[in-house]
Amino acid sequence: MKRLCLALIGLVALAGAAAAADMAQPQPQPYYPKAAAVVPPPFSWTGAYFGINGGGAFGSSSWTSTGSRDVSGALGGATFGYNYQVGPAVWGVEGDIDLDSTNGSTTTGCPAGCKTSNTWLSTVRGRLGYAADHFMPYVTAGGAFGDIRAYTPGFAGATDTAAGWTVGGGLEAAFAPHWSAKAEYLYVDLGSFNCGLNCGVLATNNVSFHASVLRAGVNYKFW
């Protein structure tokens, strides 16, 4: 009987030791996989857009009989275009039409003041840009059109819807999913025309016009 009691006590002791060992083992923590980081897609320049622009122009106009005079003024209007991006290259076409106050006059050989002015300026250009995500430097070239008037106060003068060319470049930056801002420079040459004797001086005059345009703009991309 004594031996049986000792055996039972031994079994109870072993069972208690085993239970204590089990309780001492730390329970494994549940595994929660980390959520993958959300990486926004790169900005795409592809799409049609519409915007506004404004700035200034400065240059010169030359008459055969009175020489050259400086011209300058402000301009502003609407812009429209389309871009297509392939890798970092952005191919596009852009047009604009601006009201223009560029003008200048001279009294050399013309005491009353021979004046050249442009009332509107429009360009249709190709663009080639390099997309660095939200920034795009670009070069541009194409046709330019304007309404050149050459006159002397008190005389009828002559007006010509001139066609020429333009070349330049700029930088455009996207600041929201559909919005971008740009700054650009254009050199515009509207050629020359003959105003005959209508310019108000007693000579036949060829009138030329060219200007540098500095302007900024904001565009909205439709998709």
ChimeraX attribute file (.defattr): number of C-alpha atoms within 10 A of each C-alpha:
attribute: neighborCount
match mode: 1-to-1
recipient: residues
	/A:1	6
	/A:2	6
	/A:3	8
	/A:4	9
	/A:5	10
	/A:6	11
	/A:7	12
	/A:8	11
	/A:9	12
	/A:10	12
	/A:11	12
	/A:12	12
	/A:13	12
	/A:14	12
	/A:15	12
	/A:16	12
	/A:17	12
	/A:18	12
	/A:19	11
	/A:20	11
	/A:21	10
	/A:22	11
	/A:23	10
	/A:24	9
	/A:25	8
	/A:26	7
	/A:27	8
	/A:28	6
	/A:29	6
	/A:30	6
	/A:31	6
	/A:32	6
	/A:33	6
	/A:34	6
	/A:35	6
	/A:36	6
	/A:37	6
	/A:38	6
	/A:39	6
	/A:40	6
	/A:41	7
	/A:42	9
	/A:43	15
	/A:44	20
	/A:45	28
	/A:46	17
	/A:47	16
	/A:48	18
	/A:49	20
	/A:50	18
	/A:51	18
	/A:52	18
	/A:53	20
	/A:54	19
	/A:55	19
	/A:56	18
	/A:57	23
	/A:58	18
	/A:59	20
	/A:60	19
	/A:61	23
	/A:62	20
	/A:63	23
	/A:64	13
	/A:65	16
	/A:66	17
	/A:67	12
	/A:68	18
	/A:69	20
	/A:70	18
	/A:71	22
	/A:72	20
	/A:73	17
	/A:74	18
	/A:75	22
	/A:76	21
	/A:77	18
	/A:78	18
	/A:79	20
	/A:80	18
	/A:81	20
	/A:82	19
	/A:83	21
	/A:84	16
	/A:85	17
	/A:86	13
	/A:87	9
	/A:88	14
	/A:89	16
	/A:90	20
	/A:91	18
	/A:92	20
	/A:93	18
	/A:94	20
	/A:95	18
	/A:96	20
	/A:97	21
	/A:98	21
	/A:99	17
	/A:100	24
	/A:101	19
	/A:102	24
	/A:103	25
	/A:104	21
	/A:105	21
	/A:106	19
	/A:107	13
	/A:108	14
	/A:109	12
	/A:110	16
	/A:111	10
	/A:112	15
	/A:113	17
	/A:114	23
	/A:115	23
	/A:116	29
	/A:117	23
	/A:118	24
	/A:119	15
	/A:120	19
	/A:121	23
	/A:122	20
	/A:123	22
	/A:124	20
	/A:125	21
	/A:126	18
	/A:127	21
	/A:128	20
	/A:129	23
	/A:130	18
	/A:131	21
	/A:132	13
	/A:133	14
	/A:134	16
	/A:135	19
	/A:136	20
	/A:137	18
	/A:138	19
	/A:139	18
	/A:140	21
	/A:141	21
	/A:142	18
	/A:143	18
	/A:144	24
	/A:145	21
	/A:146	25
	/A:147	17
	/A:148	24
	/A:149	20
	/A:150	28
	/A:151	21
	/A:152	22
	/A:153	12
	/A:154	8
	/A:155	11
	/A:156	12
	/A:157	20
	/A:158	20
	/A:159	19
	/A:160	16
	/A:161	13
	/A:162	20
	/A:163	16
	/A:164	17
	/A:165	19
	/A:166	22
	/A:167	18
	/A:168	19
	/A:169	17
	/A:170	19
	/A:171	17
	/A:172	21
	/A:173	19
	/A:174	21
	/A:175	11
	/A:176	11
	/A:177	13
	/A:178	16
	/A:179	16
	/A:180	20
	/A:181	19
	/A:182	18
	/A:183	18
	/A:184	19
	/A:185	19
	/A:186	21
	/A:187	19
	/A:188	26
	/A:189	22
	/A:190	22
	/A:191	17
	/A:192	20
	/A:193	19
	/A:194	18
	/A:195	21
	/A:196	16
	/A:197	13
	/A:198	19
	/A:199	27
	/A:200	23
	/A:201	20
	/A:202	11
	/A:203	14
	/A:204	16
	/A:205	22
	/A:206	17
	/A:207	25
	/A:208	21
	/A:209	27
	/A:210	22
	/A:211	21
	/A:212	19
	/A:213	22
	/A:214	19
	/A:215	19
	/A:216	18
	/A:217	19
	/A:218	19
	/A:219	23
	/A:220	19
	/A:221	20
	/A:222	13
	/A:223	11
